[in-house]
Amino acid sequence: MNVPIERDELALETRDGIAWITFNRPQKANALTAEMMHGLERALAACEADAAARALVLSGAGTRVFSAGADLTVAPEDARSRRARFAAALLALLDFSKPSVAAVNGAACGAGMMLALACDAMVIAESARFSLPEITKGQPTLPGITIVSQRFGSAVAADLSLSGRFVGAEEAFRRGFAPLPVASGELADRARELALALGRHDASVYAQDKRWLNRALRKELVSAIKASTRLRRS
């Protein structure tokens, strides 16, 4: 089914035991809006309640980009709403009790990269590129620093957040923060295989282990989100 949000910019479909959530805005590089983030929250809640969905795959429509991150073309009041919705969606994805896999095709930038890293695992195409470009736009990225440093260490977080540069799939693999890249045509199948494998575990035990694994990250993310809000108000 499609999650009923404006212009169907986010789609939810469950098949073969897997819920597929897709950022469906390829003409805008799957840039994230407040409506999409609200839709993601609702889609995650629907997946939690759907006994037929044993696992989740998060992907971006098209072949060029997973998500370019936040839509920067919106008015300031809309940007505030988007940031609040993004924070809620990021925490909801981290709290999602079932297995979650990010299928990263092309660029995953800023908020898009953070959402990919909030998943339990990633499968990446050879075209995948990662970036925290906020510094190049004169904006801090406290949640981005937090999630990258908690997942992969402070050196990786410093490189990405202080340079704003893109890291390609091969470099990401060499540095240990992404798996071995696969051909773009194999991405969906590999993501499906991984999601099915994770979904075969005891659901209650998986949820308990996941919650324990993410406990420190969640606490730090909440602090980073609050600090970001204070900085923008100052």
N, C-alpha and C positions, 0 to 999 in steps of 0.2 A: 504494500500500500504506500501511498504518498502521504507524508505529514502535511496537513493543510495549512501551509504558511504562504505568505505573499509570493506569488509567481512561482510556486513550487521550487524554490531555490535550495531545498533540502529534501531528499527522497529517502524513504524507508521501505525496504522490501525484505521479507523473510522467505527464504527458500532453503530446503535441505538442512534445516536445523540451524541456519546462520542468518542473523539479521544484518543486512547491508545498509549502512547509512552513507549517503553520498552527498557531498557538497556539489550542488547542481547549478553552478553559475559559470560555466566555462568561458562565456563571452567576456566575463569580468575577472578572469583568472581565479575563479572560485573565491574571490574576496569576501570576507565575512561581514555580515550585517547583524544588527540587533535581532531582526526577525529570524535569521538563520540560527543564531545562538539560542533564542527561545525555542525554536523548532528542535534543535539538538537536545535540549533539556527534556522536551516532551517525548522525543523519539527514544531517548534512553529510558525514560519511565515506562514507555510502552514495551520496550524490550525486556525490562525487568519483569513485567507482568505477564509476558508471553511465554508460556511453558514450552512452546514449539521452538523458541530461540535459545539454543544452548550457548551461543557465542555471538560476537559482534565483529564485523569488519567495517572500518571507517576509511572512506576513499574520496577522491576528487574526480569529478566528471572530466572526460577528455583525457588526452595523453600528455599534455604539456605541463600541467601544474596540479599539485595536490591542493594547495591553497596559498595565495599570495599574502595571506594574513588579513588584518583589518582593512575594511573599506575606508580609505582616507578621504573620499570625495564627499562624505556626508557633512551636514551642518554641525556646529559645535554641540548643540543640545542632543542631536542624534548620536554623536560620538560618545557622549557621556552615557547614554542608554546602552550603546553597544559595548562599552567597557564593562558596565555592570552585568550585562547579559553574558558576556564572554567569561567573566570571573565565575559566575554561577554555573555555566556550562562546563568549564574546565574542572571545577570541583566535582560536578555531577559525573563526569567521565572518569575521574580518578576514583570516585566512590562506587562506580558501577560494579556490581558483585560478580558478574559473569566474565568469562575471558573476552578480552578486546584486542584486536589486531589492527594496526594502521597499515594500509597498503599505499605506499608513497610513490606516486608517479610524478616526476618532474619536481618543481620547486615547492618546498615547504618553508614558508617565511614567517617570522614573527609569531603571531597568534596561531597560524597554521602549524608551525613546527611544535609549538607548545602542546597543541591538541594531539599531534602524533605521538609525542613523548608521554602524554598522559595515559596512553594505551599500554597494555601489558607487554606487547611485543610489536615489532615492525617487520614488514617485508618491503624491500625497496627495489625499484627498477634501476637500471643502469643510468637512466636520465635523472634520477633523484638528486636534488641539491638542497642544502639546508642553510638557513641564515637567520640571524637575529639582527635585522637592519635598523632597529629603532634609533641607535646612536647616530646614524647618518641623517636622521630626520629631526635630531635635537630632542629626542624623547628617551627617558629611562626605560629599562626593561627588567624591572625587579622580579616579576614572576618568571620571565625567561631565564634570568640568571639562576633563580632558585631551582627550577625544574631541571635545567641542564647540569648544574653542579651536583644536585642530589642523585641524578641518574648516572653521570659520567665523570664527575670530579671538577674541581675548581679551575684546573688548567684549561680544560675544554670550554668551560663557561666563560673564562676570561678572554680566550681567543675569539669566540663567537660574538660576545656582547661588546667588547671594546674595539673590535675591528669592523663589525658589520658585514664582513665578507661572506661570500658563498663558499661552502664546503661541498665538493662533489661526492658522488657515491663511493668511488674508490678510496678517497681520503677518509671519508667517514668510516668505512670498513677498516682501513688500516689503523685508525686511531681508536677503534673499539666502540664507537657509539652508534653503529648501524651494522646490520648483518651483511653477508655477501650479496652484492647486487645480482638481480636476475634480469633476463630480457623482458622488455615491456610487455610482450605478448604472453609471458608466463606469470605476470604479477598476480592477477586475480586467482589463478589456480593455486599458486603457492600460498596466498593469503587464506584461501578456502581450506587447504590442507592443514595449515597451522591452526586455524580456528577450530576445525573439527577435532584435531588432536587434543587441544587444550580443553575443548568442550566435553571430552570423554571422561574427564576426572570427576570425582565426587563433587557436586556443586557446592555443598556446604563447606567442605574442607577447603576447596579452592577459594571461596569467598573469605574464609577466616585467614588463610595464608596471605591473600592479597591485601586485606585490610591491615594486617600486621606489617607487611612489606612497605606499605604506603604511609604508615602513620607519621613518620618524621617529615616526609615530603609534604603531606597535607598541612601539618602544623606550620611549616615554613611558608607554604604558599599562601595560607590565610594571612600571615604576617606581611608577606610581600604585597599582597593585594591591598591591604589596609594602608601600607606605607605609600604605595603608588597613588592611592586616592588622596592622601594628605599632600603629597608633593604637587599634584595637579591643582589642588585648591589653594596652595600657598602663593 
